[in-house]
């Protein structure tokens, strides 16, 4: 969590969260909320009473803290007092607040096509195509590996997605073609979309910045956010095998100089041994060996 000396109470809180396999970000959020409560209290949080917790929630409401932040603080304080201090009786005054529900901003298929076409470079075209065409979260796109592509089953494997669960999503033929062209251009070894240092994957922030730049270039006035890329209606269309990449003009897809059509899939002879493994991953088993090009 931190290299600075920490109190035994905070260390116990961190140990309790680590034992329950909380993610690092969740641990940082919980520690921050408990620290803010201690600052409000003016003393160690283990001396707090139920009235102090009631006053703290009232204080957050009076300070116009968002419902999401209030509920996050309540979750952290409940864990701290129930698990770490073993004082469940103190958290009875804490009440979750209603979070407003807003209709998500949904891009039309034409807007999605314009956004992907305006993406800065082949790398981000492929990344955004995976996000939209397969319905993945930005963090899931960033953590994809080359070995996650299963062209025989036409599936993408998502490891440790939301809820730390693995799942498979459909892979369309046009998306597979685009991923092959990206692999031919960059030859990624482990991560499908490596970062500036190839050892690490691209970060979600880099993808979000590319989305913002593409949105401005495409002239889309809607507010585009990571959540706007996974509407339920779009996922229903995905299940109906609606391929968003079919809306892209040919100019938006990468072209090999001097080649087109089926020739784009041909591979130069004499490839490296690693190419064979990637070829089996990225190409159906029944295809002509001359056409097995990542």
ZAMIZA-588379 format. One record per residue: x, y, z of N, C-alpha, C, O in turn; residue in one letter. Coordinates in steps of 0.1 Angstrom, whole numbers, padded with zeros to 4 digits, always signed. Layout:
REM ZAMIZA-588379
XYZXYZXYZXYZA/...
***
This chain:
REM ZAMIZA-588379
+0008-0012+0000+0000+0000+0000+0009+0013+0000+0007+0021-0009X/+0018+0014+0010+0026+0025+0011+0039+0022+0018+0040+0012+0026X/+0050+0029+0014+0063+0026+0020+0065+0034+0033+0074+0031+0040X/+0056+0043+0036+0057+0051+0049+0053+0042+0061+0044+0033+0059X/+0058+0045+0073+0054+0037+0084+0039+0039+0087+0034+0050+0086X/+0032+0028+0090+0018+0029+0092+0015+0024+0106+0023+0016+0112X/+0003+0028+0111+0000+0024+0125-0005+0009+0125-0008+0004+0114X/-0004+0002+0136-0009-0012+0137-0023-0013+0133-0027-0024+0128X/-0032-0003+0136-0046-0004+0133-0048-0004+0118-0056-0012+0113X/-0041+0005+0111-0042+0005+0096-0036-0008+0090-0042-0013+0081X/-0025-0013+0096-0020-0025+0091-0029-0037+0093-0030-0045+0084X/-0037-0037+0104-0047-0047+0106-0058-0046+0095-0063-0056+0090X/-0062-0034+0093-0072-0032+0082-0067-0037+0069-0075-0044+0062X/-0055-0034+0065-0049-0038+0053-0048-0054+0052-0051-0060+0042X/-0044-0059+0063-0043-0074+0064-0057-0081+0062-0058-0091+0055X/-0067-0075+0068-0081-0080+0067-0085-0080+0053-0092-0089+0048X/-0082-0069+0046-0086-0068+0032-0078-0077+0023-0083-0083+0013X/-0065-0079+0026-0056-0087+0018-0061-0102+0020-0061-0110+0010X/-0065-0106+0032-0069-0119+0034-0082-0123+0026-0084-0134+0023X/-0090-0112+0023-0102-0114+0015-0100-0111+0000-0109-0111-0007X/-0087-0109-0003-0083-0107-0017-0089-0095-0023-0094-0096-0035X/-0090-0084-0016-0095-0072-0022-0084-0067-0031-0072-0068-0029X/-0089-0061-0042-0080-0055-0052-0073-0043-0045-0077-0037-0036X/-0061-0039-0051-0053-0029-0045-0060-0015-0045-0060-0008-0036X/-0068-0013-0056-0075+0000-0057-0086+0000-0046-0088+0011-0040X/-0093-0011-0044-0103-0011-0033-0097-0009-0020-0102-0002-0011X/-0085-0015-0017-0078-0013-0005-0074+0002-0003-0076+0007+0008X/-0069+0008-0013-0066+0022-0012-0078+0031-0009-0078+0040-0001X/-0089+0028-0016-0102+0035-0013-0106+0034+0001-0110+0044+0008X/-0106+0022+0007-0111+0019+0020-0102+0026+0030-0107+0032+0040X/-0089+0026+0028-0079+0032+0037-0082+0048+0037-0081+0054+0047X/-0084+0053+0025-0086+0067+0024-0099+0071+0031-0099+0082+0038X/-0110+0064+0030-0122+0067+0036-0121+0066+0052-0126+0075+0059X/-0114+0057+0057-0112+0056+0071-0103+0067+0076-0105+0073+0087X/-0093+0071+0068-0085+0082+0072-0093+0095+0072-0091+0103+0081X/-0101+0097+0063-0110+0109+0063-0119+0109+0075-0121+0120+0080X/-0124+0098+0078-0133+0097+0090-0125+0101+0103-0130+0108+0112X/-0112+0096+0104-0104+0099+0115-0101+0114+0115-0100+0120+0126X/-0099+0120+0104-0096+0135+0103-0109+0142+0108-0107+0152+0116X/-0120+0138+0104-0133+0144+0109-0134+0143+0124-0139+0152+0131X/-0131+0131+0129-0132+0128+0143-0122+0135+0152-0125+0139+0163X/-0110+0137+0146-0099+0144+0153-0092+0135+0163-0084+0139+0171X/-0094+0122+0161-0087+0112+0170-0088+0098+0163-0093+0097+0152X/-0082+0088+0169-0082+0075+0163-0096+0070+0160-0104+0071+0169X/-0098+0064+0149-0112+0059+0145-0117+0048+0154-0129+0046+0155X/-0108+0041+0161-0113+0030+0170-0119+0035+0183-0124+0027+0190X/-0119+0048+0185-0125+0054+0196-0139+0060+0193-0146+0065+0202X/-0143+0058+0180-0156+0064+0176-0168+0057+0182-0167+0045+0186X/-0179+0064+0183-0192+0059+0188-0202+0059+0176-0199+0064+0165X/-0213+0053+0178-0223+0052+0168-0228+0066+0164-0232+0069+0153X/-0228+0075+0174-0232+0089+0172-0222+0096+0163-0226+0104+0155X/-0209+0093+0165-0199+0099+0156-0201+0095+0141-0199+0103+0132X/-0205+0082+0139-0207+0078+0126-0220+0084+0120-0220+0088+0108X/-0230+0086+0128-0242+0093+0123-0238+0108+0119-0243+0112+0109X/-0230+0114+0128-0227+0128+0124-0218+0129+0112-0219+0139+0104X/-0210+0119+0110-0201+0119+0098-0209+0118+0085-0206+0124+0075X/-0219+0109+0085-0228+0108+0073-0235+0120+0071-0237+0125+0059X/-0240+0127+0081-0247+0139+0080-0238+0150+0074-0242+0158+0066X/-0225+0150+0079-0215+0159+0074-0213+0158+0059-0212+0168+0052X/-0212+0145+0054-0210+0143+0040-0222+0148+0032-0220+0154+0021X/-0234+0146+0037-0246+0150+0030-0246+0166+0029-0250+0171+0019X/-0242+0172+0040-0242+0187+0040-0232+0193+0031-0233+0204+0026X/-0221+0185+0029-0210+0190+0021-0213+0186+0006-0204+0188-0002X/-0225+0182+0003-0229+0178-0011-0220+0168-0017-0217+0168-0029X/-0215+0158-0009-0208+0147-0014-0217+0138-0023-0228+0136-0019X/-0212+0133-0034-0220+0126-0043-0225+0113-0036-0218+0107-0027X/-0237+0108-0040-0242+0095-0035-0232+0083-0036-0231+0075-0027X/-0225+0083-0047-0216+0072-0049-0204+0073-0039-0200+0062-0034X/-0199+0085-0036-0188+0086-0026-0193+0083-0012-0186+0077-0004X/-0206+0087-0009-0211+0084+0004-0213+0069+0006-0209+0064+0016X/-0218+0062-0004-0220+0048-0003-0206+0041-0002-0205+0030+0005X/-0196+0046-0009-0183+0040-0009-0177+0042+0005-0171+0032+0011X/-0179+0053+0011-0174+0056+0025-0181+0047+0035-0175+0042+0044X/-0194+0045+0033-0202+0036+0042-0197+0022+0041-0195+0015+0051X/-0194+0017+0029-0189+0004+0027-0176+0002+0034-0173-0008+0041X/-0167+0012+0033-0154+0011+0040-0155+0011+0055-0148+0004+0062X/-0164+0020+0060-0165+0021+0075-0172+0009+0080-0168+0004+0091X/-0181+0003+0073-0188-0009+0078-0177-0020+0078-0177-0028+0088X/-0169-0022+0068-0158-0032+0069-0149-0029+0080-0145-0039+0087X/-0145-0017+0082-0135-0014+0093-0141-0017+0107-0134-0024+0115X/-0153-0013+0109-0159-0016+0123-0164-0030+0125-0163-0035+0136X/-0169-0036+0114-0174-0050+0116-0163-0060+0116-0163-0069+0124X/-0154-0059+0106-0144-0069+0104-0131-0066+0113-0127-0075+0120X/-0126-0054+0111-0113-0051+0117-0115-0049+0132-0107-0055+0140X/-0125-0041+0137-0127-0038+0151-0136-0048+0158-0137-0048+0170X/-0144-0056+0149-0154-0065+0155-0164-0058+0164-0167-0062+0175X/-0169-0046+0158-0179-0038+0166-0191-0036+0156-0193-0024+0152X/-0198-0046+0153-0209-0044+0143-0220-0035+0148-0228-0029+0141X/-0221-0033+0162-0232-0025+0167-0230-0010+0164-0240-0003+0165X/-0218-0006+0161-0216+0008+0159-0221+0013+0145-0223+0025+0144X/-0222+0005+0136-0226+0009+0122-0241+0009+0119-0245+0012+0108X/-0249+0007+0129-0263+0007+0127-0268+0020+0122-0278+0020+0113X/-0263+0032+0126-0268+0045+0120-0265+0047+0106-0271+0056+0099X/-0255+0040+0100-0251+0042+0086-0262+0037+0077-0266+0025+0078X/-0266+0045+0067-0276+0041+0057-0271+0044+0043-0266+0056+0041X/-0272+0035+0034-0269+0037+0020-0279+0047+0015-0291+0047+0018X/-0274+0056+0006-0283+0066+0000-0286+0061-0015-0279+0054-0021X/-0298+0066-0020-0302+0062-0033-0293+0069-0043-0291+0081-0043X/-0288+0061-0053-0280+0067-0064-0289+0070-0076-0297+0061-0080X/-0289+0082-0081-0297+0085-0093-0294+0076-0105-0282+0074-0107X/-0304+0072-0112-0302+0064-0123-0304+0072-0136-0315+0078-0137X/-0294+0072-0145-0295+0080-0157-0295+0071-0169-0288+0061-0169X/-0302+0075-0179-0302+0067-0191-0289+0068-0198-0284+0079-0200X/-0282+0057-0201-0269+0057-0207-0269+0064-0221-0279+0062-0228X/-0258+0070-0224-0257+0076-0238-0253+0065-0247-0242+0059-0246X/-0261+0063-0257-0258+0052-0267-0255+0058-0280-0262+0066-0286X/-0243+0053-0286-0239+0057-0299-0247+0049-0310-0248+0037-0308X/-0250+0055-0320-0256+0047-0331-0245+0039-0338-0233+0042-0336X/-0249+0030-0346-0239+0022-0353-0231+0030-0363-0219+0028-0364X/-0237+0040-0369-0230+0049-0378-0219+0057-0370-0208+0060-0375X/-0223+0062-0358-0214+0069-0350-0202+0061-0345-0191+0065-0345X/-0205+0048-0342-0194+0039-0338-0185+0037-0350-0173+0037-0347X/-0190+0036-0362-0181+0034-0373-0173+0046-0376-0161+0045-0379X/-0178+0058-0374-0171+0070-0376-0160+0072-0365-0149+0076-0368X/-0163+0068-0353-0154+0068-0342-0142+0059-0344-0130+0063-0342X/-0145+0047-0349-0134+0037-0351-0125+0042-0363-0113+0041-0363X/-0132+0048-0373-0124+0052-0385-0115+0064-0382-0104+0065-0387X/-0119+0072-0372-0111+0084-0368-0101+0081-0357-0093+0089-0353X/-0100+0068-0353-0090+0064-0343-0076+0067-0347-0073+0064-0359X/-0067+0072-0339-0053+0075-0343-0044+0063-0344-0037+0060-0335X/-0045+0057-0356-0036+0046-0359-0042+0032-0358-0053+0031-0352X/-0035+0023-0364-0041+0009-0365-0042+0003-0351-0052-0005-0349X/-0033+0006-0342-0034+0000-0329-0047+0004-0322-0054-0005-0316X/-0051+0016-0322-0063+0021-0316-0075+0017-0324-0086+0015-0318X/-0074+0016-0337-0085+0011-0345-0089-0003-0341-0101-0006-0339X/-0079-0011-0339-0081-0025-0335-0086-0026-0320-0095-0033-0318X/-0081-0017-0311-0085-0018-0298-0100-0013-0296-0107-0019-0289X/-0103-0002-0303-0117+0002-0302-0127-0007-0309-0138-0009-0305X/-0122-0014-0320-0130-0024-0327-0133-0035-0317-0145-0041-0317X/-0124-0039-0309-0126-0050-0300-0136-0045-0289-0145-0053-0285X/-0134-0033-0284-0143-0028-0274-0157-0028-0278-0166-0032-0271X/-0159-0023-0291-0173-0022-0296-0178-0035-0301-0189-0039-0298X/-0170-0041-0310-0175-0053-0316-0176-0065-0307-0185-0074-0310X/-0168-0066-0296-0170-0077-0287-0176-0073-0274-0179-0082-0266X/-0179-0060-0272-0186-0056-0260-0177-0057-0248-0182-0061-0237X/-0164-0054-0249-0155-0055-0237-0153-0041-0230-0155-0031-0236X/-0150-0042-0217-0147-0030-0210-0133-0025-0214-0125-0033-0219X/-0129-0013-0211-0116-0008-0215-0105-0015-0208-0095-0019-0214X/-0107-0018-0195-0097-0026-0188-0095-0040-0194-0084-0045-0194X/-0106-0046-0199-0105-0059-0204-0098-0059-0218-0090-0068-0221X/-0100-0048-0226-0093-0047-0238-0078-0045-0236-0070-0051-0243X/-0075-0037-0226-0061-0034-0223-0053-0047-0219-0041-0048-0222X/-0060-0056-0212-0053-0068-0207-0054-0080-0216-0051-0091-0211X/-0059-0078-0228-0060-0090-0237-0045-0094-0241-0036-0086-0243X/-0044-0107-0242-0032-0113-0247-0034-0119-0261-0045-0122-0265X/-0023-0121-0268-0024-0128-0281-0030-0141-0280-0037-0146-0289X/-0026-0148-0269-0031-0162-0267-0046-0163-0264-0052-0173-0264X/-0052-0151-0261-0067-0151-0258-0075-0152-0271-0088-0154-0270X/-0069-0151-0283-0077-0152-0295-0078-0167-0299-0068-0174-0301X/-0090-0171-0300-0093-0185-0304-0101-0185-0317-0113-0184-0317X/-0094-0186-0329-0100-0184-0342-0108-0197-0345-0117-0196-0354X/-0104-0208-0339-0112-0221-0343-0126-0220-0338-0135-0224-0344X/-0128-0215-0326-0141-0213-0320-0147-0199-0322-0158-0197-0319X/-0139-0190-0329-0143-0177-0331-0147-0170-0318-0158-0164-0317X/-0138-0171-0308-0140-0165-0295-0128-0157-0290-0117-0160-0294X/-0131-0148-0281-0121-0140-0274-0122-0144-0259-0133-0144-0254X/-0111-0148-0253-0112-0151-0239-0108-0139-0231-0098-0133-0233X/-0117-0136-0221-0115-0125-0212-0111-0131-0199-0120-0137-0192X/-0099-0128-0194-0095-0134-0181-0096-0124-0170-0092-0112-0172X/-0102-0128-0159-0104-0120-0147-0110-0106-0150-0105-0096-0147X/-0122-0106-0157-0129-0094-0159-0136-0089-0147-0131-0092-0136X/-0148-0083-0149-0155-0078-0137-0159-0089-0128-0164-0099-0133X/-0157-0087-0115-0160-0097-0106-0149-0108-0105-0151-0119-0100X/-0138-0105-0112-0127-0115-0112-0131-0128-0118-0128-0139-0113X/-0139-0127-0129-0144-0139-0136-0139-0140-0150-0137-0130-0157X/-0136-0152-0155-0132-0155-0169-0145-0157-0177-0155-0162-0172X/-0145-0153-0190-0156-0155-0199-0151-0155-0213-0140-0150-0216X/-0159-0160-0222-0156-0160-0236-0167-0151-0243-0178-0151-0240X/-0162-0143-0253-0171-0135-0261-0169-0138-0276-0159-0143-0280X/-0179-0135-0284-0179-0138-0298-0169-0130-0305-0167-0118-0302X/-0163-0136-0315-0153-0129-0324-0158-0129-0338-0159-0140-0344X/-0161-0118-0344-0166-0117-0357-0155-0119-0368-0143-0116-0365X/-0158-0124-0380-0147-0126-0390-0140-0113-0393-0128-0113-0395X/-0148-0102-0395-0142-0089-0398-0132-0084-0387-0122-0079-0390X/-0136-0087-0374-0127-0083-0363-0115-0091-0363-0104-0086-0360X/-0116-0104-0366-0105-0113-0367-0095-0108-0378-0083-0108-0376X/-0101-0104-0389-0092-0099-0400-0085-0087-0396-0073-0085-0399X/-0091-0078-0389-0085-0066-0384-0074-0069-0374-0063-0063-0375X/-0076-0078-0365-0066-0082-0355-0054-0089-0362-0043-0087-0358X/-0056-0096-0373-0045-0102-0380-0036-0091-0386-0024-0092-0386X/-0043-0081-0392-0035-0070-0398-0027-0063-0387-0016-0059-0390X/-0033-0061-0376-0026-0054-0365-0014-0063-0360-0003-0058-0358X/-0016-0076-0360-0005-0085-0355+0007-0084-0366+0018-0084-0362X/+0003-0084-0379+0013-0084-0389+0021-0071-0388+0033-0071-0391X/+0015-0060-0384+0021-0047-0384+0030-0045-0372+0041-0040-0373X/+0026-0051-0360+0033-0048-0348+0040-0060-0342+0050-0059-0334X/+0036-0072-0346+0041-0085-0340+0041-0085-0325+0052-0087-0320X/+0030-0082-0318+0031-0082-0303+0034-0097-0299+0029-0106-0305X/+0041-0098-0288+0046-0111-0283+0036-0117-0273+0032-0128-0274X/+0033-0109-0263+0025-0113-0252+0011-0106-0251+0001-0112-0254X/+0012-0093-0249+0000-0085-0248-0004-0081-0262+0004-0078-0271X/-0017-0082-0265-0023-0079-0278-0021-0065-0281-0018-0061-0293X/-0022-0056-0271-0020-0042-0273-0010-0037-0263-0013-0032-0252X/+0004-0039-0266+0014-0035-0257+0015-0020-0255+0011-0012-0264X/+0020-0016-0243+0022-0001-0240+0035+0004-0246+0041-0003-0255X/+0039+0015-0242+0051+0021-0246+0063+0012-0243+0072+0010-0251X/+0062+0006-0232+0072-0005-0228+0065-0018-0232+0055-0022-0225X/+0069-0026-0242+0062-0038-0246+0060-0048-0235+0052-0057-0237X/+0068-0047-0224+0066-0057-0213+0052-0055-0207+0047-0064-0202X/+0047-0043-0207+0034-0039-0201+0024-0037-0211+0027-0034-0223X/+0011-0040-0208+0000-0037-0217-0003-0022-0218+0001-0015-0209X/-0011-0019-0228-0015-0005-0229-0024-0002-0217-0031-0011-0211X/-0025+0010-0212-0033+0014-0201-0047+0018-0205-0049+0023-0216X/-0057+0016-0196-0070+0021-0200-0070+0036-0202-0078+0041-0211X/-0062+0044-0196-0061+0058-0198-0057+0061-0212-0063+0071-0218X/-0048+0054-0218-0044+0056-0232-0055+0054-0241-0057+0061-0251X/-0063+0043-0239-0074+0040-0247-0085+0051-0246-0090+0055-0256X/-0087+0056-0234-0097+0067-0232-0093+0079-0239-0101+0086-0245X/-0080+0082-0239-0075+0094-0246-0077+0093-0261-0080+0102-0268X/-0075+0081-0266-0077+0078-0280-0091+0080-0284-0094+0085-0295X/-0100+0076-0275-0115+0077-0278-0118+0092-0278-0126+0096-0287X/-0113+0100-0269-0116+0114-0269-0111+0121-0282-0118+0129-0288X/-0098+0117-0286-0093+0123-0299-0101+0118-0311-0104+0127-0320X/-0105+0106-0311-0113+0101-0322-0127+0107-0323-0132+0110-0333X/-0133+0110-0311-0146+0116-0310-0145+0130-0316-0154+0134-0323X/-0135+0138-0313-0133+0151-0318-0131+0151-0333-0137+0159-0340X/-0123+0142-0338-0120+0141-0352-0133+0137-0360-0135+0141-0371X/-0141+0128-0354-0153+0123-0361-0165+0133-0360-0175+0131-0366X/-0163+0144-0352-0174+0154-0351-0186+0148-0343-0197+0152-0347X/-0184+0140-0333-0195+0134-0326-0197+0144-0314-0188+0146-0306X/-0209+0149-0313-0213+0158-0302-0217+0151-0289-0216+0158-0279X/-0220+0139-0289-0224+0132-0277-0212+0130-0268-0201+0130-0272X/-0215+0129-0255-0205+0126-0246-0201+0111-0246-0210+0103-0243X/-0189+0108-0250-0185+0094-0252-0177+0091-0240-0167+0097-0237X/-0181+0080-0233-0173+0075-0221-0172+0060-0222-0178+0054-0231X/-0163+0054-0214-0162+0040-0214-0175+0032-0212-0177+0022-0219X/-0184+0037-0204-0197+0031-0202-0206+0032-0214-0214+0023-0216X/-0204+0042-0222-0212+0044-0234-0209+0034-0245-0216+0032-0255X/-0198+0026-0243-0194+0017-0253-0200+0003-0251-0198-0006-0259X/-0207+0001-0239-0212-0012-0236-0227-0011-0233-0231-0017-0223X/-0235-0005-0241-0250-0005-0238-0256-0018-0240-0251-0026-0248X/-0267-0021-0233-0273-0034-0234-0279-0036-0248-0279-0047-0253X/-0284-0025-0254-0289-0027-0267-0278-0031-0277-0281-0039-0286X/-0266-0026-0275-0256-0030-0284-0252-0044-0282-0249-0051-0291X/-0252-0049-0269-0249-0063-0266-0260-0072-0272-0257-0083-0277X/-0272-0068-0272-0283-0076-0278-0280-0077-0293-0283-0087-0299X/-0276-0066-0299-0273-0066-0313-0261-0075-0316-0260-0082-0326X/-0251-0076-0307-0240-0085-0308-0244-0099-0308-0240-0107-0316X/-0253-0102-0299-0258-0116-0298-0266-0120-0311-0266-0132-0314X/-0271-0110-0317-0278-0113-0330-0269-0113-0342-0273-0113-0353X/-0255-0113-0338-0245-0113-0348-0245-0101-0358-0243-0102-0370X/-0247-0089-0352-0246-0077-0359-0231-0073-0359-0226-0070-0348X/-0225-0072-0370-0210-0069-0370-0209-0054-0373-0211-0050-0384X/-0205-0047-0363-0203-0032-0365-0192-0029-0375-0193-0018-0381X/-0183-0038-0376-0172-0035-0385-0176-0035-0400-0169-0029-0408X/-0188-0041-0402-0193-0041-0416-0197-0026-0421-0198-0024-0433X/-0199-0018-0411-0203-0004-0414-0190+0004-0418-0192+0015-0424X/-0178+0000-0415-0167+0007-0418-0164+0007-0433-0165-0004-0440X/-0160+0018-0439-0156+0018-0453-0143+0011-0454-0135+0010-0445X/-0140+0006-0466-0127-0001-0469-0115+0007-0466-0105+0002-0462X/-0116+0021-0467-0105+0029-0464-0101+0029-0450-0090+0032-0446X/-0111+0025-0441-0108+0025-0427-0100+0013-0423-0094+0013-0412X/-0101+0002-0431-0094-0010-0428-0080-0009-0433-0078-0004-0444X/-0070-0015-0426-0056-0015-0431-0054-0022-0444-0060-0032-0446X/-0046-0016-0453-0043-0022-0466-0028-0025-0467-0020-0017-0462X/-0025-0036-0473-0011-0040-0476-0008-0034-0489-0015-0036-0499X/+0003-0026-0490+0006-0019-0503+0007-0029-0514+0014-0039-0513X/+0000-0027-0525+0001-0035-0537-0008-0047-0536-0007-0056-0545X/-0016-0049-0525-0024-0061-0524-0038-0056-0520-0040-0045-0515X/-0047-0065-0522-0061-0063-0517-0069-0075-0517-0064-0086-0523X/-0080-0075-0512-0089-0086-0511-0083-0098-0504-0078-0096-0493X/-0084-0110-0510-0079-0122-0504-0063-0122-0502-0058-0129-0494X/-0057-0113-0511-0042-0113-0510-0037-0107-0497-0026-0109-0493X/-0046-0099-0490-0042-0094-0477-0039-0105-0467-0032-0102-0457X/-0045-0116-0469-0044-0127-0459-0032-0136-0462-0029-0145-0454X/-0024-0134-0473-0013-0142-0476-0001-0138-0468+0001-0126-0465X/+0007-0148-0465+0018-0146-0456+0031-0149-0464+0032-0158-0471X/+0042-0141-0462+0055-0144-0468+0060-0157-0462+0058-0160-0451X/+0066-0165-0471+0072-0177-0467+0084-0175-0458+0091-0165-0459X/+0087-0186-0450+0099-0185-0442+0097-0177-0430+0107-0171-0425X/+0085-0177-0424+0083-0170-0411+0090-0176-0400+0094-0188-0401X/+0090-0169-0389+0097-0175-0377+0088-0186-0371+0077-0187-0374X/+0095-0193-0361+0087-0204-0355+0076-0199-0347+0065-0206-0346X/+0077-0187-0341+0066-0182-0333+0054-0178-0341+0043-0178-0336X/+0057-0175-0354+0045-0172-0363+0036-0184-0364+0024-0182-0365X/+0041-0196-0364+0033-0208-0365+0023-0209-0354+0011-0212-0356X/+0028-0207-0342+0019-0208-0330+0008-0197-0331-0003-0200-0328X/+0012-0185-0334+0003-0174-0335-0007-0176-0346-0019-0173-0345X/-0002-0183-0357-0011-0186-0368-0022-0195-0364-0033-0194-0368X/-0018-0205-0356-0028-0215-0351-0039-0208-0342-0050-0212-0342X/-0034-0198-0335-0043-0191-0326-0053-0182-0334-0065-0181-0331X/-0047-0175-0345-0055-0165-0351-0062-0170-0364-0069-0162-0370X/-0060-0182-0368-0066-0187-0380-0073-0200-0378-0068-0209-0371X/-0084-0202-0385-0092-0215-0384-0083-0226-0389-0075-0225-0398X/-0086-0238-0383-0078-0250-0386-0080-0254-0401-0071-0260-0407X/-0092-0252-0406-0095-0257-0419-0090-0248-0431-0092-0251-0442X/-0084-0237-0428-0080-0227-0438-0067-0232-0445-0060-0240-0440X/-0065-0227-0458-0054-0231-0466-0041-0226-0458-0041-0214-0453X/-0031-0234-0457-0019-0230-0450-0012-0218-0456-0006-0210-0448X/-0014-0215-0469-0008-0203-0475-0015-0191-0470-0010-0180-0470X/-0028-0193-0465-0035-0181-0461-0035-0179-0446-0041-0170-0441X/-0027-0187-0439-0027-0186-0424-0017-0175-0420-0005-0178-0417X/-0022-0163-0421-0013-0152-0417-0019-0145-0405-0031-0141-0406X/-0012-0142-0394-0018-0134-0383-0021-0120-0388-0026-0112-0380X/
***
